[in-house]
């Protein structure tokens, strides 16, 4: 419903920008305000996610192993994604033909060195990153708090429960902000179309086409190959399965059947230990989320 509302707001914003450009430009604060609301939620989301992720793991060495694997995977996949994006961008040339004169850029300060950059990550106070806009400072404080809670053991469980409640509040606020997405999209697209005219629509359409082409190439070629090599799964069957908008109840003996539906050989599909001990207990898989079922290669 929200997705359709955003699309309708974008179409309405295009119409307003074409029919009355002055009004479209006047609506720009709507888009700017929505972006500011989203930026406001970045630091709390990062803090809660990192602290809960680290604090819930008992062994710091395990956090290091998982973090190292995640960092290595991120670097490799990002390299492939950047390569595909550069190829598609140079072939499609999005934004070509639009000449936007940038405003006057104030003279910047001298570039800071490595030492100044690292010192800048350290915040003024322990809680200042939550009300600031420095993502690195937020990440730094979240790591410190997470490892501190982990070192406290059972004593730190009360802090974890408090942060878990705070995370629920944060995501509730984020959900409330997302309902304003149609208003933000309406104001932003009306302002862009009002400033640049119909040429902006062509450029935006070309950018969206290039974006979806890049995503399709990355998912089908890179992730599809990785999924086939590591998990022995077929990417097309998995996408077809994830696209089903109905619940599927999985019992212990049906884990291999689920794997075969996704193109695997059935060896290695297994449930959590709790489900193996109690075969009659059901785990629900809804709307493309494989809950409880781990498909390991």
Secondary structure, DSSP 8 states (H G I E B T S, - for coil): -HHHHHHHHHHHHHHHHHH-HHHHHHTHHHHHHHHHHHHHTHHHHHHHHHHHHHHT-S-HHHHHHHHHHHHHHHHHHHHHHHHHHHHHHHHH-TTTT----------------HHHHHHHHS-SSSSGGGGSS-HHHHHHHHHHHHHHHHHHGGGGHHHHHHHHHHHHHHHHHHHHHHTTHHHHHHHHHHHHHHHHTHHHHHHHHHHHHHHHHHHHHIIIIIIHHHIIIII---HHHHHHHHT--S-EEE-GGGHHHHHHHTT--SSSEE--HHHHH-TT--EEEBTTB--S-EE--
